Amino acid sequence: MTSRTITTILLAMLTTAMASAQTYHEGQWTLDVDRQGRTVSLSHDGHLIIADAHAEAASGDATLSSLTAVSAELSLTDVSDCFGRGREYAVTYAMPTGERLLQTFRFYDAHPYVVVQLSLTAEGGARSRRLVPVATTTPATFLPADRKNRMLWVPWDNDGWVRYHCYYLNRTMNSISATALYHADTRRGLVCGAVDHDTWKSAIHVAATDYCRMDELSLISGYTDIYTRDTIDARTVVPHSAVRADTVRSSRFVVGVYDDWRSGMDDYAEACTLVAPRRQPTDGRPYAWNTWGVMQDKVTYKAVQESMHFIHDQLMPHGFHDRSGRVVLSLDAWVSFTDDQIRQFVDSCERLDMIPGMYMCPFVDWSKYDRPITGTSKYTYKDLWLKHQGQYVKMTDAYALDPTHPGTKIAMLNDINRYKRLGIRFVKLDFMCHGAVEADSWYNPDCQTGLQAYNEGMDFIRQKFGDDVYLNLSIAPIFPFRQVDGRRICCDAYSSIDNTEYVMNSTSYGWWLSGLYVCDPDNMVFKSIYHNGQETVGENRARLTSGVCTGMFGNGDSYSDDCRAGYPAQSRERALMLLTNDEVNIIPRTVDRAFRPVNGNDSQQKTDGAENLMIGENDTYAYLAVINYQPLIMPVSGKALFSRLGVAPGQVAGIKELWTGEQVSFDADGFQYNVPAKDARIYRIEKRTPTPEAIHTPQRQPSSAVSYYSLSGRPLNAPQNNAVNLVREADGTVRKLLF
């Protein structure tokens, strides 16, 4: 449709003699609106994806459905918003009780996905705990009929060592915020996800059978379960709080079909940033050291100073530093230094090109008894505790604080002002989920949901710290993201191979989060107090490789004999052996995003396992990380196919394994890898320097089964006739293709 003039098409009432369904085409999408059945269907490239879908809303204590509407009207409007220019198809359903449901489908010129949303309007104001823009119980089969199909379960947060799952398509699941249904071999898949994270906790409900058929799909705003931490006890889930307004709107959801589901998940993350732009740390992925890795509650000032100088003198000269040549030194929980000691610590950091960091729990009361708040006589801590159904909310044996309460803000400001006064430039924020739970009410009467309260608290923290302090979330929800620079991708992890496997479960299926913030693999430790210092060199290599794949490159060993925890002599030996590898240390500095999975759980029986093969790239190299999580004997070996890696064989100049220094032979198809148990390898694939012949602008859907992608992670078509492919970014700059 070339005209930008707004047009409106009114559908007839049920009694009309016209055909009951109308079909509309938008690029590869087809939208069918069934007026009589009060449903819509979506097809992509001739394949039915969502069939006979209706809209559903909780209105007060009642449930409304478009299926029972007394009338349906369709309007078609040209739109322009944060996603760009496009067309909106809006179906308005008049309910027998007077409410109106507005179900919208937006198709954009610049994006391959559809954006869907539902609004509820009622006379005198609407009230809803749950809005479902799309719900279907009509089966659809759009993936191959075999057992290679998977569906991704995404958790709400990273607490309690929760894991991502890649289930077979033969069960029911409620994935938080987003999901992908895909074929592991072809990589073709459906990606759905909520892009608004200011009001609702959202989920994607999927029921599947026969390993290939999607029987049910619902896009839900207003979702709670045990994984969102909204519980009174192990069996009682607190419902999502109600939203009241003249018109209550769901989150917007993107629905896209991709030749490569990984590109779809990257697209989903980018869509979220179009709604709420991410922060861009100027120095990229931080390199760091943290006291909680080994020292924990046995930190001494001398031990910190000695570890600091070891890192500065022995590791930083070999590339263990960020793009500005700096390393974060973060004092974690249980550090009881005086202000004078912290000032001396900060001064030492500044002299040694280091960034001083501290720890903060803004939404938690660990003390659990009422007492005054420093800086005010108006409130005590009991005033700040949230309640579920009249009971104080307690998680991890600590009370949850109301992020909107003036007393909470005073308590936070006490820490924020102190840290700023002392010169702290990096702050780890922990146990953040306490601030996002649903509650009976909040101090701010305009706040109606847990996410609204959480966003208010996070906005306060960011505003008071300012833009020059790096905020790194620890235990925290995946969303929202706009206030922070980084977030830990997992729960507590240290040194052992099972810790590495756990971290890599999150990176394998949550790598796309690096499009929202820098992902943190937690404390990489050589010699841990939890494993009696028995970690092998291979385990250490695997743990460091997990950091290379994930994002932030942080170590947590004690390098001081003054500390009564850890194995400092052995830690120094391992650090000198492994953290002085310049060719490994440079990777986090030059690869902007987390590595992507190569196979997507193509053959694993364990649905919550981790990928063995992960791929990342920059302008000069592609890096294949291979990690063997087996604890005993069994190696991981095979052939890495260039076609699977997205590598053009003719542009491979050479391959080197970076941990052993071995030059690796290869043929036209790929190369062999072999990794012992509890170990890892990083294969660096060097690119030939091409002479540009043409600029290639990628289409929405790559036509080749082989995925070529640029530094920004965008999919590209395969090179034609050996021409060099480039991608032109939105700002007009041109980047070289992988090969």
N, C-alpha and C positions, 0 to 999 in steps of 0.2 A: 504494500500500500504506500503510494508515493505522497499522497496529500497529507498535510499536517493539520487540516481542518478537522475539528472535533465532530464526530458523527455519532448519532445515537440510534440504536435499533431496538425498538420495543417488541418484546415477544408477546404473542397472543395469549389469552387465558386458556384454561384447560379445555374449554368448549370449542376452541377454534377448529376449523376443518383442515387447516394446513398440516403438513407433516409434523410429527412430534419431535423431531430432532433436526438440528442444523449443524453443519460442519464448517470449520474455519481452519485455514492453513497459515502457519507462521514458520517459514523456513522449513526445517525438518520436522517441526511439530504439527500435529493435528489435534484440534480441540473439538470435541463433539458435545453439544449441549442438548440434553433430552428434557424438553419442557414438561412432558407428561409424567415422566418418571422422576423428575426433579433431581437428576443426576448429571454428571459430566464425565467424560472419558478423555484420556490423553494418550496419543500414540506418537511414536518417534520413528521416523524413517520407515513407516509402514508397519511397525511392530506395536501392538497394544501394550502399554505400560501400566496404566491405571484405568480400570474399567468400572463404570457405573458408580462413581464416587459421589457421596453426599457430604453435606456440611452438618456440623453438630455443635451445639453450645449448651453449657449449663447456664440457666437463667434463674437466679435465686436457687430454689430447691428443685426446679423442674429441669428437664432435659429437652431441648428443642432440636428438631431435625428438619433438614430441607425436604426430606421425604414426605412430610406431612404438611408442607406449605400449601396455602390456598391459591397462591399465584406465584409466577416466576417471570421476571423481566430481565432482559440482557441489554447492557449498554456497552458500546465499543468506543474507547477514548484514546487519543494520542497522549502519551505521558512523557515527562522528563524529570528524573530524580537522580539520586546518588548512583544508580546503576547506568545512567545514560538515557537515551531516547528509546522509546518503544511504544507498544500498544497494550492497553488494558481491556480485558474482557471481564465485566462485572455482572454477576448474576445476583439479583435481589429477590429474596424469598420473603413473602408476607406470611406470618404465622397466624394460626387461628386465634391465639391469645393476644394479638396486637403487636408483638415484637417483629423486628425485621432483621434478617441475616443477609449480610453482603459478602459474597464469596468472589474474590478477585484472582485473576490469572494475568500476569504481566510477562510479555515477551519482549526482549530487548535486542536492539540491532547489534550490540557489541558482545553479547554473552550467549553461550549455548544453553543456558538453563532457563526454566520458568520460575517466576517468583509468585507464590500463592499466599493468600492471607484471608482471614475471616473477621468480620466486625459484627457486633451485636448492638442494636439500638432498641430502646424501650421507652415508652412514654413515662416521664417522670424520672428517667435515669435507668441505666442498666447495671446489673451486678452479676459477675460471673467468676467462677473458679476454674473454668476449663473451656477452651475454644479449640475446635478441630476443623481446620479449613478443608481437609480432604480425609475421607474415611471410606474404605471400600472393603467389601467381603466377597467380591467377585474375583475368582482366580485369574491370574495372568501368568503366562509362561513366555518369557523373553530371553531366557538364557539356555544354553545347550542342555540337553537331557542326559547329564552324567553327574558324577559325584565330585566334580571339580568346582562346583559353585559354593560360594562362601557369603556370609553376611557378618558385617562388623558390628560388634557391641562396644560402644564408647561409654566409659564411666563418667560420673558427675565430677569427681575430684581424684586425688591421688592418695587418699587416706587409707589406713588399714591394709596396705599392700594389695589394694584392688588391682585387678589385671584387665587389660583389653581381651576380648575374645573374638576369634574368627570362627563362627559356627558354620556347620553345614546347613544347607537350606532344608531343614527337616524339623524345625522346632519353632516355638514362639519366643520372642524377645521384645524388650522395651529398651532401646538404645537411647542414651541421654544426648540430646541436642542434635546428633547427626548419625548417619549410617551409610554404608555402601553395600550393595548386593552385587556380586561380581563373579565372573568365571576366572579362576586362578591362572589358567593357561592362556586364554585369549585376552584376558584383562578387561574385556568389555563389561560395563556395569552401570547400575543405577545409583546415583548419589543423592541423598536428601539431607537437609539440615536447616535448623533455625539460624537466622542471621541477626536477629535482635536479641540482645542480652541485657536489657535494662529493666524488665518487669517480670517476665515469665521464666520459670523453669520449664523446659520443653523436652519432648521425647518423640522418638519414632517407633511406633508399634508395628511389628512385622510378625505374621504367622506364615510358615512355609511348610510344604510337604513334598515328598517324592524327590528331594534333593534339587529340584529345579523349578518348583511352582510357588509363586507368591500368592497365598490365599487371602491374606488380609494386609492392609496398610493403613495406618492412621498417623497424621501429623498433629501432634498434641502440644498445645500451650496450656500450662497448668497441670504439671505432673510432679508427683512425689512418690518415693518409695524408700526402702531401707538404704539404698545407695546414695540418695540425696541427703541422708542424715536427718530426715524429718520424721523422727520416731520418738515415742514416749518410752516404749520398751521394745524388746525384740519382736513383738508381734503386733504392735499398734503403730500404724503409719499415720502421721498427721496430714490432713488434706492440704492442698495448696491454698493459700490465702485468696480471698475474693478481691477482685478489682471492681471498683465502682466509678462510673463516668457516664456522661450522656451517651457516648458511644465507646464501647470496650473493644479493643482490637487485639487480635492474637499477634504473636511474633510473625514476621515474614519467614517463609521457608523457601529455599531453593530446591528445585527438582531438576536433575540433569542426567542425561544418558551419555556415556563416554566410551570411546574406544579403549581408553586406559583409565581405570577407576582411580589410579593414583593421581593422575592429572585432575580428575574430578574432585578429589579431596583437597588438592592444592587450590583448585578453583573455589571450593567452598570456603576455605580460609580467606582467600582474597575477597570473596563476596562479603564476609564479615567485616573486613577492613574498609570496604566501601561504605558500610553503614557507620562504623566507628573506627577511624584511622588508628593504626598501631603506632607506637613510639619506635623511633629508629636510633638505637644507641650508636653514637658516632664512632666508637672504637670496635664495633662488631661484637663478637663472642668474647666474654671475659675469660681471662686466665686467673686462677684464684687459689688461695689456700685458706682453710677454715679450721678452727680449733675443735669443732665437734667430730671431726673424722676420727681422731684418736685421743687427744687430750681431754676433751669433754669437760668434766667438772674438776679436773686436776690441773687446770691452766695456771701457770705462774708467769709473771712479767718477764723473768729471765728466759724462760722457755720460748716465749713468743719472740723475744729479741733474737735469740740464737737461731730459731727456725727462719726468721725473716732474713738474717744475714746469709744463711745457707742457701736459701732460694735466690737471693740477689747475686751472690758470688758464684754459685755453682750451676744454677739452672737457667737463669735469665740470659746469660751469654750464649746459650745454646738454643735460643728461640722459644723458651717458655715465657711468653709475654704477649700482650695484645698488640693491636696495630700501632699503638702509640708507645710501645715498649714498656708497658706497665703490668703489674700483677695486683689483684685485689687480695688484701689480708683482712679476713673477717673474723672478729671476735664473736663467738656464738653464745648460746645460753650458758648460764652458770659462770660467766666471767665477772668477777667482782672487783675490777680495778677501780681505784680512786680516779677522780677527774684529773688529778695531776699526772697519774700514770697514763691515762688515755691521751692526754695532751702530748706527753713524751712519745707515746706510740704513734700518734698522728704525725708528729715532727719527724720521727724516724722514717715513716712511710714516705713522706714528702721528699726527704733527702735521697731515698733509694728508689724513686720512681715507682712507688706502690700506692695503692688506693686503700685508705682505711675504712673498714666496715664494722657494723654492729648488728645486733639482733633485737627484734621487737615482736610482741604478741598483742596487737591492738584491740582484738575483740574477745579476749579471754580473761577470766578471773580465776587464777589458780588457787588463791588463798581460801575461797569458799566461805568466808565469814564477813559479816558487815563491818565496815570501818570507814573512816573519812577518806575523801579524795584530796590529795595534795593540791592546794591552790584554790579550794572552794570550801565554804562551810554550808553551802546550800544543798549538796547531795552527798549521799554515801553510796558505797558500791551496790548495796541491795537495790537501790533505785535503778540501777543500770541492767540488772539481770532480766533477760527475756523469759517469757512464760509460754508454754504450750498447754492449752486447756486448763489454765490456772496453776500448772506446775512449772517450777523453774526449769529451764532448759539446761541440761548438763551433758556435755560430750567430752570424751577423754578425761572424765572425772574433773571437769572444770566448767564453771558457769559461762554461758554465752552472754555477751554484752550487747546492748542495743547500740548499733553504730550511729543512730540518729540522735542519741541523748546528749545534751550539753555536758553532762558529767563524763561520758565516754570521751568526748572531744577534748575536754580539759585534761583528762588522764593521758590521752595520746599526745596532746600538745606539750605536756611536761617532758616526754621522751624526745619528741621531734625538736623542740627548742634546745634541749641539752645536746643532742647529737649535732645539730647545726653549729651550736656555739663551740663545740669541741673540734669541728672540722671533719666530721664523718661524711663520706661520699658514697657509701654503699650500705644498704640496709636490707637485711633478710627479714621478711615478714612471715610469721609462722602461725599455724592453727587458724587460718583465715575462714575456714568453713563455718566456724561458730557465728560469724557475722552474717551468714546468708541463709540461716534456717528460717522456716516459717514460724510465725508467732501469733499470739492473740492480738497484739497491737504493738505500735512503736511510739516513741515520744513525738516524732513528727507526724501530725495527723494526715499529712499528704502522702505519707509512706504507707503502702498497702500490702507489699509483698517482701519476702526475704531478699530478693535480688534488688529491689528498689532501696532497701535499707543498706545492703552491702555496697551498692554503687555510691550512695551518699557518703558512707564512711570512707571508701576508697578515694572519692573525689576530694574529701577533706585532707586525707593523708598526702595525696599528690600535690595539692595546692600549697600546703604548709611546708612540705619539703622543698618544693620548687623543682625545676627541670634538671638541675645539675646533680641530683642525687639519684643513683641507680637503685631502683626498687626491685627486689628479687623475691617472688613468692615461694614459699616452701610448701607446707600442707595447705592446699587451696583448691577451690573449684577451677575447672578448665576455663570457664567463662565467668565474668567478663574479663577483658584483657587490656582495655585502652589506657588504664592508669599506670601500668607497670612495664618494666623493661624486660624482665625475665620471669620464668616460673619453673620450679622443679617438676620434671616430667613423671616422677615416681615418688614412692615413699622412701623411708630410710634405706640406704644401700651403701655398702662399704667395699669389701675386697674380694670375697669368695666368688667362685664361678656361678653359684646359684644366685648371688646378688647381681652379677653381670647379666645373667639370663633374665632376671626380673626387670632390670632397667631396660634391657633391649626389647622386652615385650611391649613396653610403653613406646619406645622409639619406633619399633617395627610397624605399629598400627596407629601411632600418634605423631609421626614425623611431621605431618602437615601443620601441627601447632607452631612450628618454627616460622610459619607465615604470620603469626600473631605476636610472638615474643621470642626471645632467646630461650631455648629449652636447657634445663639444668639436669645432668645425670646424677646429681648429688656427689658426696665425697668419694673420690677415687682414692683408695688407700692401698698401699703395698703390704703393710704389716699391721693387722688389726688386732685390737684387744679381744675381739669376739672369736678369733680363730687361732689364738695362741701363737701368732706369728708364723704359721705353717704354710702360708700361701706360696705357691710355686711361681717361678718366673713367668711361666705360661699364663697362669691366672692373672698376674699383674699386667701382662700384655693385653689379655682379653679385656680387663677392666679399663685400661687406658683407651683401647680401641672403641669401647662403648662410649667414651667421652668424645672421641673424634667424630663418631657417627651422630651424636646427639646435639651438642651445642657447646655450652659453657665447659671449659677445660679446667677443672678444679681438683686439687689434691688436698688430702687431710691428714697426712702422717705427722708424727712428732719427730723433729730432727734435733731435739735437744735432750741431753742427758739430765737436765734439771727437772724434767717432768716425770712423775711417777707412773705414767701410763705409756704403754706402747713399747716398741723395740727400736729406739732411735738409731743405733748403729746399723742394724739391718735395713732400716728404712732409708738411711743415707746411701747405703750401698746400692739398693734397688733404684733409688732416684737417679744416682749417677749413671746407672746402667741404662735406664729406660727413658727418663725425662730429659736426657741430653741428646736425643735423636732429633736433629734439626729437621729432617725430612718428614717426620711425623708431627713434630710441634708446629710446623707451618700450616698444617691442614685447617685447624679451626680458625686461623687468621684469614684464610683465603677462600674458604667454602662458606657461603653465606647461610645456607639452610641445612637442616638435618638431612642425613642420608635417607634415601627411600628404599623400601623393600624391593627385592628383585622378583620374588616369587609369590608373595601374598598367601602364605600357608597353603601351597599347592598340594602337598602330600602328607602333612603332619596329621597324626591322629589326635594330638593334644591341641584343643581349640584355644588354649591360653598360652601357647608357647611363644618363642621368639624366632625371628628370621635368622638364618645363618648368613645370608648374602645381602649386603646393603650397598647401595651405589650413591656416590656423590661426585660433584665436579666443579671445576673452576675453568678459567679461560685457557689454562695450560695443560691440565691433567684431568682425567677421570680416575676416581679411586673406588676400587671394589674392596670392601671390608668383609672378611670371612671369619666368623667366630664359631668355635666348637664348644658347645656347652656341656658335652659329655664329661662326667667326672673321672671315668676310667677308660683307658686303653683306646677306645674306638675313635679312629680319625674321621674327619669330614673331608671327603674328596669328591672330585667330579670335574666336569669341563664347564667353564664359564663361557657361554655363547655370546659373541658380540651382538647378535640379533636380539638376544634377551636383555642385554645391558644397554641397548640403544647406542651402540658404537658402530661406526662405519669402518670396516676392516682396513680399507685402503688408506685411511688416515692415521693408523697406529704407527708411531715411530719406534716404540719400544715399551717394554713392561718390566718394572722392577718391584720386587717385594721389599717393603721398607723396614720390616723388623729384622730380617735376616740379611738384607743387602743383595739377595740373589737376583740375577738377571733371568727373566722368565721367557722361554721360547713360546711362540704362538704360530698359528696357521690362519688360514682364511676364515675359519669358523670361530676361533677363540683360543683359550689356553686352559691348561690343567691347573687345578689348585689342590693342595693337600695340607690339612691342618691337624696337628695332634690334639688329643683330648685336653680340655682345659687350656686352650690356647687360641691365638688369633693371628691372622695375617692381613696385611694391607697391600693390595696390588695397585701400584701406580701406573696408569696407562698414559703414556706421553702422546700428545697430539702433534701431528705434523703442522707446521705453520703454513696455512693455505694462502693463496693469492685470490682475493675476492673477485668473482666473476659476475655475481648477481646478488641482488637483495631479494630475499624470499619473505613474503608476508604470510604467516600461518593462517590457515582457515580455521573455522570453528572446530571441525572434526578432522583430525589427521586421517588421510585415506589409507596410509600404510599400517600394517600390523606392527611394524617396528616403530618404537617411540623415540624420536629425537627431541631433545629439549635443551633450552638455553640455560644460562646461569640463573635466570629468574624463575626457572622451573616451568616455563610455558611449553606446551607441546608443539612440535614442528613436524612437517612432512619429511619423508626421507629425501636425501639429496637425489637429484635427477641428473643423469649424464655426467656424474662426477663434479657438478657445479657446487660451489661453496654456498651454503645456506646461512643467512644471517637473519636476525629478528630485529625489527624496529620497535622500540619501546614507545609507550604513550607520549613521553616527552620528546620524541624525535631522535633519541640516541639509537645507535645501532650496535648490537652485540654479535659476536661470532657464535655460530652454532657449535655444539659439542664437537662435531667433526665436519 
